[in-house]
């Protein structure tokens, strides 16, 4: 979201390092991706799961929105496992 501040939680940075996912990949995925799940009751801020793509690599990003401060708080980032997600990575397998 253009004009918003990005705040990366330590957990997100650790997982990005472990999974070899760069800051640029995460920001691009957030700016071009789509929300596939919403968690409006999360506290202290509503959050959502975003599916973004970096080349042919799918990324899931859990992000909370502090609208008052126009901040996106990146909670975690991972490459979805095809064992648990449908082929489009938008829906969990049943």
PLY file of the C-alpha trace (Angstrom):
ply
format ascii 1.0
element vertex 94
property float x
property float y
property float z
element edge 93
property int vertex1
property int vertex2
end_header
0.00 0.00 0.00
1.69 3.10 -1.25
2.41 5.73 1.36
2.15 3.32 4.28
5.02 2.50 6.63
6.21 -1.09 6.80
7.06 -2.47 10.22
8.71 -5.88 10.26
8.34 -7.88 13.47
11.43 -9.77 14.61
9.60 -13.06 13.96
8.97 -12.05 10.34
12.60 -11.04 9.80
13.84 -14.31 11.30
11.54 -16.36 9.05
12.48 -14.31 5.99
16.17 -14.92 6.69
15.60 -18.67 7.21
13.52 -18.90 4.02
15.72 -16.63 1.91
12.96 -14.08 1.30
14.09 -10.49 0.83
12.48 -7.26 2.03
11.96 -6.30 -1.61
10.09 -9.54 -2.30
7.78 -8.94 0.65
7.06 -5.33 -0.25
6.41 -6.23 -3.89
4.11 -9.07 -2.85
2.17 -6.75 -0.53
1.83 -4.07 -3.20
0.72 -6.44 -5.96
-0.82 -9.33 -4.02
-4.34 -10.11 -2.95
-5.94 -10.72 0.41
-7.06 -14.35 0.61
-8.15 -14.45 4.27
-9.19 -11.68 6.66
-9.02 -11.68 10.44
-10.95 -8.52 11.42
-11.18 -9.50 15.10
-7.40 -9.80 15.61
-6.01 -7.63 18.40
-4.60 -5.03 18.59
-5.14 -4.54 14.83
-7.15 -6.42 12.22
-4.94 -8.62 10.08
-5.06 -10.55 6.85
-3.26 -13.17 4.81
-1.91 -11.87 1.52
-0.89 -14.03 -1.43
1.77 -12.39 -3.56
4.10 -13.63 -6.24
7.78 -12.99 -6.84
8.42 -14.31 -10.30
6.95 -17.83 -10.04
7.41 -18.07 -6.27
4.22 -17.76 -4.18
4.48 -15.95 -0.86
2.03 -15.77 2.01
2.32 -12.74 4.24
0.39 -12.21 7.46
0.06 -8.48 7.93
-1.80 -6.30 10.43
-3.02 -2.81 9.60
-2.74 0.14 11.94
-4.89 2.53 9.91
-4.51 5.39 12.37
-0.73 5.45 11.86
-0.86 4.13 8.27
1.42 1.25 9.18
1.50 -2.30 7.89
2.93 -4.67 10.48
4.44 -7.75 8.86
3.94 -10.62 11.28
5.25 -13.57 9.30
6.20 -14.55 5.76
6.39 -17.99 4.19
6.20 -19.92 0.96
2.95 -21.92 1.13
3.33 -25.70 1.18
1.41 -27.41 -1.67
0.54 -30.22 0.77
-1.72 -27.82 2.65
-2.87 -25.42 -0.08
-4.77 -25.82 -3.34
-2.72 -25.32 -6.51
-3.60 -21.60 -6.67
-2.37 -21.17 -3.05
-5.56 -19.25 -2.23
-7.49 -21.98 -0.42
-6.46 -24.48 2.22
-6.89 -28.13 1.33
-9.68 -29.92 3.17
0 1
1 2
2 3
3 4
4 5
5 6
6 7
7 8
8 9
9 10
10 11
11 12
12 13
13 14
14 15
15 16
16 17
17 18
18 19
19 20
20 21
21 22
22 23
23 24
24 25
25 26
26 27
27 28
28 29
29 30
30 31
31 32
32 33
33 34
34 35
35 36
36 37
37 38
38 39
39 40
40 41
41 42
42 43
43 44
44 45
45 46
46 47
47 48
48 49
49 50
50 51
51 52
52 53
53 54
54 55
55 56
56 57
57 58
58 59
59 60
60 61
61 62
62 63
63 64
64 65
65 66
66 67
67 68
68 69
69 70
70 71
71 72
72 73
73 74
74 75
75 76
76 77
77 78
78 79
79 80
80 81
81 82
82 83
83 84
84 85
85 86
86 87
87 88
88 89
89 90
90 91
91 92
92 93
